[in-house]
Amino acid sequence: MFESDWGFSPNTSAGVADGRLNIVSDPYDSNNAILRVSYTANAVGGSSASVFTYQIPDAPHSNLWLQYQVMFDDQFTWVKGGKLPGLGGYVIKKPTGCLANSEIDGFSGRFMWRESGHLFQYLYNPSKREYCGDYSSLYRFFSVGRWHTITSHVELNSVGANDGKITAYLDGELALELTGLNLRTDESVSIDKLLFETFFGGSSSEWMPSSQQYSYFDNIIISTTSPLDFVATTPDNGTYEGPHPAPGYSEWQADTGYDENELVYAIDTDGTYHYYRARYGIAANKNPLDNSLPENYVGIYSPERLDNGAPWVELNSPE
């Protein structure tokens, strides 16, 4: 089935022969066949999950779209993070695995999840700042047990100019635009590869999951035109439908101090209810509408600091 669908024989790291890559039924639709990746316990790197390179036909491409659905098993543990597929283009050497810029003539535009499911664009290119790749936060978080859609649009630079661009979306929402990029130093480099790479790591033991993990992939699209009309997933905003106010929450009062873990709600100028938990003892006049951070941001300091130490945490849902 792999050869008929992908048009080539998988290498060892793809995980087909070792049972890490399988076609299974969608947990939410038994009639839908999907790709399941198994991540080996206490291991990191491509040989612990799945890595293969798909050569995109009809090259050269100077701009291209990639879209796919991904779901993390409802028992998935994020640990420190791991890789997700993305587009690439290079001639000399695959730009992954910690390289000096002088060794790179093209780019790899994979994604990564980090702590708490924090989603990043993970970029290698000839002008990268960090030896082991540059992170750019999408300021979005994956949830376990639900389908998400990642969409990426790459536009190559003219050689000698920093006019490349990468745009990324999650569940159809624009989340990141990287402009002024140098994505190639050679005219022969085009966007001609899908780097299907997903594994835990990093390289050290602190990235290793303590038990076997699973993710699922479906509806992989590579296209010269936007596939955004085919996004069938919706953003997971933790929307609470009511009733308002939610039970157990009191309305925030300006002249009142609050103890750690007390629950309040506040109503903004549009009449929208927001729900908060006190992170620690809070003095009077600390309006949560102005002094809070989203629940997903708590404890996120690396590789980009999202936790600003605000006293109030805005909850995804009061339930």
N, C-alpha and C positions, 0 to 999 in steps of 0.2 A: 504494500500500500504506500509506503514512503516513496519508493522509486516512481510509482505511477503518479503520485500527487506532486512531488518535488522535481522529478526528472533527473535525479542522480542518486548514486548509492551513498548512504550516510557513512561518515567516518566513525571511528570508535567513540569519540567524545560526544557524538549525537545522542548516544545512550540507547539506541534501538536494540542492539544485540544484548545489552545488559539489563533490559527491561525498565529503563528509566524514562523511556518515551513510549507512550501507548495511546491508542485510540479507544476512548471509553464513551459512555453515554453521559450527556449533560445531567448533572444532579437535579436540575429543574425542568428538564424536558427529555424524557427517555427516547424520543424520536430524533434527537439531535446528537450527532457524533462529534466529539471534540477531542483535542489533543491534551493529554495529561502528562505533566513533567513531575517526576519524583526526585526529590533532593535527598541525598544520602545523609544519614545522621552522622554527626561528628566529622564532617568533611566540608571542604570549600573547594572552589575552582571548577573549571569546566567538566572535568572527569567525574564530578560528584552529581552532575545534573545533565544539562544538555547544551552543547555548543556545536553549531555548524554554520557554514557560509553558503548562502544561496546566491548564485550568479544571476542577476536580473537581466532578462533578455532585452533586445532592441536598443542596447546602448549605442552611442553615448547619451546620457541624460544630464542636463544641467540643472533641472529642478524636478523634484519627485515627491510624491506623497506616500506615506506608510500609515496604515490603520489596522489595529487588531484589538480584539477583546481579550481581557485577562481576568481571571478570578483566582483568588487565593483561598485555599481550603479553610473551612470555618474554625479549624484548630491550628491555623498557620501562626508561627511565631516569627517575628521580624528580626530578632537578634540585632546585629549592627547594620545589616543590609545585604543587598544582592543585586545582580545585574538583570536587565530586561532587554529585549531585542530593540534594534534600531538600524537605520540606514548607514551605509558606509561607502567610501570610494578611495582607492589607493592603488599604486602600481608596485612600489618597492616592498613595503613591509606593512602588515596589518597594524594600524595604530591603536594598540591596546597593550596592557601589561607593563606599563611604566617605561616610557621611552623619552630620550632627549629629543627636543624639537628638530634638531638637525637630521634625525633619522626618519622624519615624517614628511611625506609628500602629499598626503591626502587627509582624510578625516574618518572618525567613527562617531556616530551620533546616537549611542545607546542611551537607555534610561536606567535608573536605579531606584529601588526602594531603600530607605534607610529606617532608623528607629521609628517605631509607631506607624510604619507605612508611609512615611514622608517621601513624596515623589520628586525626583531630580532628573533633569537632563544631564547626561554625563558625556562630556565632549573631549575627544582628542583631536587636535589640529596643529598645524605647523607653528602657531603662535600661542599655544596654550600657556597659562600662567604656572600651573602646577605640573610637576614631573609625572605624576600618576593620574593626570586628567583633571579637568575643571568641572565643578559642580555648579548647576544653576537651579535653584528651587522653583518648582511650579506652585508653591504655596497651596498644595493640595495633598490629601491623604487618602490612601486606599483603605477600604474596609474589608474585612474578611467575609467570606461567604456570599459575595455578590459580584456580579459582572461589572467591570469597568471597561471603557474604551479609551485607548491611547491613540492619538493622531499626531503625526509629525510631518511637517513640510520643510524640505531642505532646498535652498537655492544657492548654487555654487557662486563663488566670487570669480571675477575676471582675474587671471593670473597677474600678480603685481599690484592688485587693488584689494582693499579690505571692504568689499561690498557683498559678501555672502550673508545669508540669513537663515536662521532656523526658527520655526514657529511650532509651538506644541499646544495641544489641547487635551483635556481630560473630560470624558463624557460629553463631548461637543462644546465645552466651554473653553474659550481662549484663556490660556494660563501663562504663556511665556512667549516673548519675542526677543531673540538674540540677533542683533544687527551689527554691521561693521566687522564681519568675520572674515578671516583668512582660512578657507577650508581646503585650499590646494596651492601648490607651488609649481605644478606641471600641467600643461594644457591637456595631456593625455588622461588625466584623472577625471573621471565622471562619477556620478552616483550610480554604481553598478552592482552593489551588493546589499543583501539583507543579512545582517549579522544576527542570526537567531541564537542569542546567548542568554541563558538564564541559569544562575547558580548563586549560592551564598559566597560572599567575599568581596574584597579583601582576601588576605592570605593567612592571617594569624588565627589562632584557636578561638579568639573572642568573637569571631564572625560565625562560628560553627553552630548549627542547630543541634540540640541535644537529642532530637528524635527525627524520624523521617517526615518530610514535609511534602505537600503537593500544591501545584498550581495548574490552571487549565487555560488553554488558548483556543480561540475560535475566530472565524471571519477575518482572516488576514488578507488585507488588500494592499497592493502596490499599484499606484496609478499616476498618470500624468495630470489628472484632473482631481479636484477635491472630492473625497469620499464622505464628507461631513454629513451629507444628506442620508447616509446609511447608518448613522449613529443611533442605536436602539436603546442605549443605557442613559440614565438620568443622573445628574449630580447628587451625591449623597450628602445633603446639607443637614441631616438630622432634623428635618422640619417637623415641628409639633403642631398638630391640627387642633388642639384644644381639648377640653374647655379651658378658657382663660379666666382668671389666673389658675395655674395648675395647683392641685392640692399640695399642701406642705410648704408653700412659698408665701412670704409676706412682702408687701410692697416696700421698697427701699425708702427710708426716711432720712432726709439730709441731716437732721440734728441727732442722729442715733449712731453709736458705735456698734460694731458687730464682732462676734467671736468667730474663731476659726470654724469653718464648715457650715456656718449659718447660710440659709438659702433665702434669696430675695428675687423679686422681679422688678423690672423697670419698663416704662412705656416710653418709646421715643416719639419724636414730633409727628411721625406718620401714623401713630396709633399702634405700632407693632410691639408685641410683648417680647421681652428678652429675660432670660433666666440665668441666675448667677449663684456661684458658691464662693464664700469668703475663703481665701487661700490661707489667711492667718488673721490675727486680731486686727481689725480695721477701725481707724478713727472716724469720727463724724465728718460729714461733708466730702467723702470720697465717692462721688457719683459713679456707679458701675458703668454707665453709658460712656464715660470718659476715661475710666481707669481699669480696663479689663483686657484680657487676652483670650483667644479661642481655646476651648478645652484641648484640642489637638496639639496646641503649641506648648503646653506645660512640659517642662523638662527637656525641651529640644534646644540644644546648644551647638550641635555639630552635625554636619559640616557647615551649617549656617545657623546662626543664633536666631531663634524665633521666640524664645521665652524672655520677655523683657522685665520679669519680676513684678508685673502688675498685681495689685491686691485682689482683684476680682477675676474669677474664671467664668467666662460665658459658656454655658453648657450646650452641647449639641442638641440635647433634648432634656426636658425636666423629668422625664419618666425614669 
